[in-house]
Amino acid sequence: MNTVAFLFIIPLLVIFSYLFDAFARKTKFPSVILLMLTGLVSRTIINYYEFYDFGFLDKLIPVLGTIGLILIVLEGALELQISKEKFPIMIKGFLAASIILILNILVLEWTFINLFGIENNLAILLSIPLSIISSAVAIPSASSLLKIDKEFIIYESVFSDILGIMIFNYALVQVESGTPLFSLSLISLSIQIVGVIIISLIITYFLIRFLQQIKHHVKFFLILSILILVYAIGKFLHLPSLVTIFIFGIVLNNIKIIFPKFLGINVDVDETNKSLNEFHLLTSEFTFLVRTFFFLFFGFSISITDFNSIDPIIYGLLIFALMFIVRFIYLYVSNLNLNKISLVFFSPRGLISILLFLQLKEIEYINILDNKIDERVLLVVILSSMFVMLKGTSVNEEIISDNEEDEILKYQVEDEESDPDNLLKNN
């Protein structure tokens, strides 16, 4: 394929992604599904012309996914505002993310061991990616929800991403070293997390100072590059470096609240707030671009001919049904003053699940292709979760319209009661 062909294809893919996104905003149909289906159809057409050399995707997809993960967590953190009023919703989001995540892992692990005959350690490693909510899909899709419900989804999905990746990395290290999952290593993990949080706050302080000192017109890509480098170093050392990205975004968006006075002296808060809008805009644009190519290439990496059996569809639907039941029970048992009817549908799987599955494929002693739980099952789980989320969006619109009608009737009754003519008639 020559240069001119690439110059045609790449802009067209971006244009299609933009149109898909615009279509999704109007119809609430997830644009991610359209991107994956576009990749899947493109692969089918190319296979028809007997072109099968796609080995480069095995290296490209994980890189795009990792960069997309960093950007999505950063973008989500930049949208979160900390205040005393929002502290309860933060706690609710964290508890929902952690409890549902752990319950899903335990339920899927039991299912994989007892129904699918998968070995214990592998069952755990396979259950974690499937249990993580994708903030890449959940946050944009939650735009139609009520403000408090949207904030809950943002907190829950971001915490689910971070906690899920931390648990996955911890489980991977334990399995590789042959150490039991529940051991003294949990204490060392807790110490690591506290240490990473302290280091992250220090890094964030110097990054914000550095951001204000840069006089060059190109500075935000430099900050992004430093953040990616910090993530890579943490990944190499098996540390939860995604926490650093999250803390940087939170602090940058809430600098007046979070920064102590003795540190705030050295930081120009007004200048930081001025740069925040530009940085957020750049992050959103870059996230859109990376997400576009990631899901396109992931859909392209799967061939329709791979579904030569109905088993992956059955397994995928069973897995998603179990996780849906867990979420349903938690939301209705817990004391949440939220719109549970629509929130129960908002648990999409996506980028994180794909990324961790690809990471498992790179491990020598794990062969996903010979297991019942493979990329085909993952695709079924992802699509099922997104279609169910679409149902939740329509349910939410009905609830909002009913609330609006109730408000209109309420005001009509109040107007009638306050009407002097009606008062005379009643007297």
C-alpha positions as CSV (number, residue, x, y, z in Angstrom):
1,M,0.0,0.0,0.0
2,N,1.6,3.3,-1.1
3,T,1.7,6.7,0.6
4,V,-1.2,8.2,-1.4
5,A,-3.5,5.3,-0.3
6,F,-2.6,6.0,3.3
7,L,-3.3,9.7,2.8
8,F,-6.8,8.7,1.6
9,I,-7.6,6.1,4.2
10,I,-6.4,7.8,7.5
11,P,-8.3,11.1,7.0
12,L,-11.4,9.1,6.0
13,L,-11.2,7.0,9.1
14,V,-11.0,10.2,11.3
15,I,-14.0,11.7,9.4
16,F,-16.0,8.5,9.8
17,S,-15.2,8.5,13.5
18,Y,-16.4,12.1,13.8
19,L,-19.6,11.3,12.1
20,F,-20.1,8.2,14.3
21,D,-19.6,10.4,17.3
22,A,-22.1,12.9,16.1
23,F,-24.5,10.1,15.4
24,A,-23.9,8.7,18.9
25,R,-24.7,12.1,20.5
26,K,-28.1,12.2,18.8
27,T,-29.1,8.6,19.0
28,K,-27.2,7.5,22.2
29,F,-25.9,4.6,20.1
30,P,-22.2,3.9,21.3
31,S,-19.8,5.1,18.6
32,V,-17.3,2.4,19.8
33,I,-19.6,-0.3,18.3
34,L,-19.6,1.4,15.0
35,L,-15.8,1.8,15.0
36,M,-15.4,-1.9,15.8
37,L,-17.9,-3.0,13.2
38,T,-16.2,-0.8,10.6
39,G,-12.9,-2.5,11.4
40,L,-14.6,-6.0,11.3
41,V,-16.2,-5.3,7.9
42,S,-13.0,-3.8,6.5
43,R,-11.1,-7.0,7.5
44,T,-13.8,-9.1,5.8
45,I,-13.5,-7.2,2.6
46,I,-9.6,-7.3,2.6
47,N,-9.7,-11.1,3.4
48,Y,-11.9,-11.5,0.3
49,Y,-8.9,-10.2,-1.7
50,E,-6.7,-12.7,0.1
51,F,-4.5,-10.2,2.0
52,Y,-3.6,-11.6,5.4
53,D,-0.4,-9.9,6.6
54,F,-1.6,-8.0,9.7
55,G,1.2,-8.9,12.1
56,F,1.9,-5.2,12.8
57,L,-1.4,-4.9,14.6
58,D,-0.2,-7.2,17.4
59,K,2.3,-4.5,18.4
60,L,0.3,-1.4,17.4
61,I,-2.9,-2.1,19.3
62,P,-1.3,-2.5,22.8
63,V,0.6,0.8,22.3
64,L,-2.5,2.7,21.2
65,G,-4.5,1.1,24.0
66,T,-2.0,2.1,26.6
67,I,-1.8,5.7,25.4
68,G,-5.6,5.8,25.2
69,L,-5.9,4.5,28.7
70,I,-3.6,7.2,30.1
71,L,-5.5,9.9,28.2
72,I,-8.9,8.6,29.2
73,V,-8.1,8.5,32.9
74,L,-6.5,12.0,32.6
75,E,-9.5,13.3,30.8
76,G,-11.9,11.8,33.4
77,A,-9.8,13.2,36.2
78,L,-9.9,16.7,34.6
79,E,-13.7,16.6,34.8
80,L,-13.9,15.8,38.5
81,Q,-14.4,18.6,40.9
82,I,-13.7,18.0,44.6
83,S,-15.8,19.7,47.2
84,K,-17.5,18.9,50.5
85,E,-20.8,18.6,48.7
86,K,-19.4,16.0,46.2
87,F,-17.5,14.0,48.8
88,P,-20.5,11.6,49.3
89,I,-20.9,10.8,45.6
90,M,-17.1,10.2,45.4
91,I,-17.4,7.6,48.3
92,K,-20.4,6.0,46.6
93,G,-18.5,5.7,43.3
94,F,-15.5,4.3,45.0
95,L,-17.5,1.7,47.0
96,A,-19.5,0.7,44.0
97,A,-16.4,0.3,41.8
98,S,-14.5,-1.7,44.4
99,I,-17.3,-4.0,45.7
100,I,-18.8,-4.8,42.2
101,L,-15.3,-5.3,40.8
102,I,-14.3,-7.8,43.5
103,L,-17.7,-9.6,43.4
104,N,-17.4,-10.0,39.6
105,I,-13.9,-11.4,39.9
106,L,-15.0,-13.9,42.5
107,V,-18.1,-15.0,40.6
108,L,-16.3,-15.3,37.2
109,E,-13.4,-17.1,38.9
110,W,-15.8,-19.7,40.3
111,T,-17.6,-20.1,37.0
112,F,-14.3,-20.5,35.0
113,I,-13.0,-23.2,37.4
114,N,-16.2,-25.2,38.0
115,L,-18.0,-24.8,34.7
116,F,-15.3,-24.3,32.1
117,G,-12.5,-26.3,33.8
118,I,-9.9,-23.6,33.8
119,E,-6.9,-23.7,36.1
120,N,-7.2,-21.5,39.3
121,N,-4.5,-18.9,38.5
122,L,-5.6,-18.5,34.9
123,A,-9.2,-18.2,35.9
124,I,-8.3,-15.2,38.1
125,L,-6.2,-13.5,35.4
126,L,-9.0,-14.0,32.9
127,S,-11.8,-12.8,35.2
128,I,-10.2,-9.5,36.1
129,P,-10.2,-7.8,32.6
130,L,-13.8,-8.9,32.1
131,S,-14.9,-7.3,35.4
132,I,-13.6,-3.8,34.8
133,I,-15.9,-1.0,33.6
134,S,-14.6,1.0,30.7
135,S,-14.4,4.7,31.4
136,A,-13.6,5.2,27.7
137,V,-17.2,4.2,26.9
138,A,-19.1,4.9,30.2
139,I,-18.1,8.6,30.6
140,P,-19.1,9.8,27.1
141,S,-22.3,7.7,27.2
142,A,-23.3,9.1,30.6
143,S,-23.7,12.6,29.1
144,S,-27.5,12.1,28.9
145,L,-27.9,11.2,32.6
146,L,-28.9,13.6,35.3
147,K,-25.9,15.5,36.7
148,I,-25.6,13.5,40.0
149,D,-25.9,10.2,38.1
150,K,-23.4,11.3,35.6
151,E,-20.9,12.2,38.3
152,F,-21.5,8.7,39.9
153,I,-20.7,7.0,36.6
154,I,-17.5,9.1,36.1
155,Y,-16.2,8.3,39.6
156,E,-17.2,4.6,39.4
157,S,-15.7,4.0,36.0
158,V,-12.5,5.8,36.7
159,F,-12.0,4.0,40.1
160,S,-12.9,0.7,38.4
161,D,-10.2,1.3,35.8
162,I,-7.5,2.1,38.4
163,L,-8.5,-0.6,40.9
164,G,-8.8,-3.2,38.2
165,I,-5.4,-2.5,36.7
166,M,-3.8,-2.5,40.2
167,I,-5.4,-5.8,41.0
168,F,-4.5,-7.3,37.7
169,N,-0.8,-6.3,38.0
170,Y,-0.7,-7.6,41.6
171,A,-2.3,-10.9,40.5
172,L,0.1,-11.2,37.6
173,V,3.2,-10.7,39.8
174,Q,1.9,-13.2,42.4
175,V,1.1,-15.9,39.7
176,E,4.5,-15.4,38.0
177,S,6.3,-15.8,41.4
178,G,4.2,-18.7,42.5
179,T,3.0,-16.8,45.6
180,P,-0.6,-17.2,46.9
181,L,-2.8,-14.2,46.1
182,F,-3.9,-13.7,49.7
183,S,-0.6,-13.3,51.5
184,L,1.7,-10.7,53.2
185,S,2.1,-9.3,49.7
186,L,-1.2,-7.5,50.2
187,I,0.5,-5.4,52.9
188,S,3.3,-4.5,50.6
189,L,0.8,-3.6,47.9
190,S,-0.9,-1.2,50.3
191,I,2.4,0.3,51.2
192,Q,3.2,0.7,47.5
193,I,-0.1,2.4,46.9
194,V,0.5,4.9,49.7
195,G,4.0,5.5,48.4
196,V,2.8,6.0,44.9
197,I,0.2,8.5,46.1
198,I,2.9,10.5,47.9
199,I,5.3,10.4,45.0
200,S,2.4,11.3,42.6
201,L,1.7,14.4,44.7
202,I,5.3,15.5,44.5
203,I,5.5,14.8,40.7
204,T,2.2,16.7,40.2
205,Y,3.6,19.7,42.2
206,F,6.7,19.9,40.0
207,L,4.8,19.3,36.8
208,I,2.5,22.2,37.6
209,R,5.4,24.5,38.4
210,F,7.1,23.3,35.2
211,L,4.0,24.0,33.2
212,Q,4.0,27.6,34.4
213,Q,7.7,28.1,33.7
214,I,7.5,26.9,30.0
215,K,7.5,29.9,27.7
216,H,7.6,27.9,24.5
217,H,4.3,27.8,22.6
218,V,4.4,24.0,22.5
219,K,4.1,22.8,26.1
220,F,1.1,20.6,26.6
221,F,2.5,17.8,24.5
222,L,5.6,18.0,26.5
223,I,3.6,17.5,29.7
224,L,1.7,14.5,28.1
225,S,5.0,13.0,27.1
226,I,6.4,13.3,30.7
227,L,3.2,11.7,32.0
228,I,3.5,8.8,29.6
229,L,7.1,8.4,30.6
230,V,6.2,8.3,34.3
231,Y,3.5,5.7,33.5
232,A,6.1,3.6,31.6
233,I,8.6,3.7,34.5
234,G,5.9,2.7,36.9
235,K,4.8,-0.1,34.6
236,F,8.4,-1.4,34.3
237,L,8.7,-1.4,38.1
238,H,5.2,-3.1,38.5
239,L,3.9,0.0,40.3
240,P,0.3,1.4,40.0
241,S,1.5,4.4,38.0
242,L,-2.0,5.1,36.7
243,V,-2.6,6.6,40.1
244,T,-0.1,9.4,39.2
245,I,-2.1,10.3,36.0
246,F,-5.3,10.4,38.0
247,I,-3.9,12.5,40.8
248,F,-2.3,15.0,38.3
249,G,-5.7,15.5,36.6
250,I,-7.5,15.8,39.9
251,V,-5.0,18.3,41.4
252,L,-4.9,20.4,38.2
253,N,-8.7,20.7,38.1
254,N,-9.0,21.5,41.8
255,I,-5.8,23.3,42.5
256,K,-7.4,26.0,44.8
257,I,-8.8,23.3,47.1
258,I,-6.1,20.7,47.1
259,F,-2.9,22.8,47.3
260,P,-1.8,23.8,50.8
261,K,-1.2,27.5,51.3
262,F,2.6,27.1,51.8
263,L,2.8,25.3,48.4
264,G,0.2,27.7,46.7
265,I,2.6,30.6,47.3
266,N,4.9,29.1,44.6
267,V,2.0,28.3,42.2
268,D,0.1,30.9,40.2
269,V,-3.4,29.5,40.6
270,D,-5.0,31.9,38.1
271,E,-2.4,31.1,35.4
272,T,-2.9,27.4,36.0
273,N,-6.7,27.7,35.6
274,K,-6.1,29.6,32.4
275,S,-3.9,26.8,31.0
276,L,-6.4,24.1,32.2
277,N,-8.9,24.8,29.5
278,E,-6.3,24.6,26.8
279,F,-4.8,21.4,28.2
280,H,-8.3,19.8,28.6
281,L,-9.1,20.6,25.0
282,L,-5.9,19.1,23.8
283,T,-6.4,16.0,25.9
284,S,-10.0,15.5,24.5
285,E,-8.8,15.9,20.9
286,F,-5.9,13.5,21.3
287,T,-8.1,11.0,23.2
288,F,-10.6,11.1,20.4
289,L,-7.9,10.3,17.8
290,V,-6.3,7.5,19.8
291,R,-9.6,5.9,20.7
292,T,-10.7,6.0,17.0
293,F,-7.7,4.0,15.7
294,F,-7.6,1.7,18.7
295,F,-11.2,0.4,18.3
296,L,-10.9,0.4,14.5
297,F,-7.8,-1.8,14.7
298,F,-9.2,-4.0,17.3
299,G,-12.3,-4.7,15.1
300,F,-9.9,-5.2,12.2
301,S,-7.9,-7.7,14.1
302,I,-10.9,-10.1,14.4
303,S,-12.1,-12.0,11.4
304,I,-15.8,-13.1,11.1
305,T,-14.4,-16.6,10.1
306,D,-13.1,-16.9,13.7
307,F,-16.7,-17.4,14.8
308,N,-16.9,-20.9,13.5
309,S,-18.8,-22.1,16.6
310,I,-21.7,-20.8,18.7
311,D,-19.8,-21.5,21.9
312,P,-18.0,-18.1,22.2
313,I,-21.4,-16.4,21.9
314,I,-22.9,-18.6,24.6
315,Y,-19.9,-18.1,26.9
316,G,-19.9,-14.3,26.4
317,L,-23.6,-13.9,27.1
318,L,-23.4,-16.1,30.2
319,I,-20.4,-14.1,31.5
320,F,-22.2,-10.8,30.9
321,A,-25.4,-12.0,32.5
322,L,-23.6,-13.0,35.7
323,M,-21.9,-9.6,36.0
324,F,-25.2,-7.8,35.2
325,I,-26.9,-9.8,38.1
326,V,-24.1,-8.8,40.5
327,R,-24.5,-5.1,39.6
328,F,-28.3,-5.3,39.8
329,I,-28.1,-6.8,43.3
330,Y,-25.5,-4.3,44.6
331,L,-27.3,-1.2,43.3
332,Y,-30.7,-2.3,44.7
333,V,-29.3,-3.5,48.1
334,S,-27.0,-0.5,48.7
335,N,-28.4,2.8,50.0
336,L,-27.9,5.0,46.9
337,N,-30.1,8.1,46.4
338,L,-29.6,7.8,42.7
339,N,-31.6,6.7,39.6
340,K,-30.9,3.0,40.0
341,I,-33.2,2.0,37.1
342,S,-30.9,3.5,34.5
343,L,-27.5,3.1,36.4
344,V,-27.8,-0.7,36.5
345,F,-27.4,-0.7,32.7
346,F,-24.2,1.5,32.7
347,S,-21.4,-1.0,33.1
348,P,-19.8,-1.2,29.6
349,R,-16.6,-3.1,28.9
350,G,-14.0,-1.8,26.4
351,L,-10.5,-0.5,26.2
352,I,-9.2,-1.8,29.6
353,S,-10.5,-5.3,29.1
354,I,-9.0,-5.5,25.6
355,L,-5.7,-4.1,26.8
356,L,-5.3,-6.5,29.7
357,F,-6.3,-9.4,27.4
358,L,-3.6,-8.5,25.0
359,Q,-1.2,-8.3,27.9
360,L,-2.1,-11.9,28.8
361,K,-1.3,-13.0,25.2
362,E,2.3,-11.7,25.6
363,I,3.0,-14.0,28.6
364,E,4.8,-17.1,27.5
365,Y,3.2,-19.6,29.9
366,I,-0.4,-18.5,29.1
367,N,-2.1,-19.6,25.9
368,I,-5.4,-17.8,25.5
369,L,-6.1,-19.4,22.1
370,D,-6.4,-22.8,23.7
371,N,-8.8,-21.6,26.3
372,K,-12.6,-21.3,26.1
373,I,-12.3,-17.6,27.2
374,D,-10.6,-15.9,24.2
375,E,-10.9,-12.7,22.2
376,R,-14.1,-13.9,20.6
377,V,-15.8,-14.2,24.0
378,L,-14.3,-10.8,25.0
379,L,-15.9,-9.2,21.9
380,V,-19.3,-10.7,22.7
381,V,-19.1,-9.4,26.3
382,I,-18.1,-5.9,25.1
383,L,-20.9,-5.7,22.5
384,S,-23.5,-7.1,25.0
385,S,-22.6,-4.6,27.6
386,M,-22.8,-1.7,25.1
387,F,-26.2,-2.8,23.8
388,V,-27.5,-3.1,27.3
389,M,-26.1,0.3,28.1
390,L,-28.0,1.6,25.1
391,K,-31.2,0.2,26.7
392,G,-30.3,2.1,29.9
393,T,-30.0,5.4,27.9
394,S,-33.5,4.9,26.6
395,V,-34.9,4.1,30.0
396,N,-33.2,7.2,31.4
397,E,-34.8,9.4,28.7
398,E,-38.3,8.0,29.7
399,I,-37.6,8.8,33.4
400,I,-36.5,12.3,32.6
401,S,-39.5,13.0,30.4
402,D,-41.8,11.6,33.2
403,N,-40.1,13.9,35.7
404,E,-40.5,16.8,33.4
405,E,-44.3,16.0,33.1
406,D,-44.6,15.8,36.9
407,E,-42.9,19.2,37.2
408,I,-45.2,20.7,34.7
409,L,-48.3,19.3,36.4
410,K,-46.9,20.5,39.8
411,Y,-46.5,24.1,38.5
412,Q,-50.0,23.9,36.8
413,V,-51.5,22.9,40.2
414,E,-49.6,25.7,42.0
415,D,-50.7,28.3,39.4
416,E,-54.4,27.2,39.7
417,E,-54.2,27.4,43.4
418,S,-52.7,30.8,43.3
419,D,-55.2,32.1,40.7
420,P,-57.5,34.7,42.3
421,D,-60.6,33.5,40.3
422,N,-60.1,30.0,41.5
423,L,-59.8,31.2,45.1
424,L,-63.1,33.0,44.8
425,K,-64.8,30.0,43.3
426,N,-63.5,27.8,46.0
427,N,-64.8,30.2,48.7
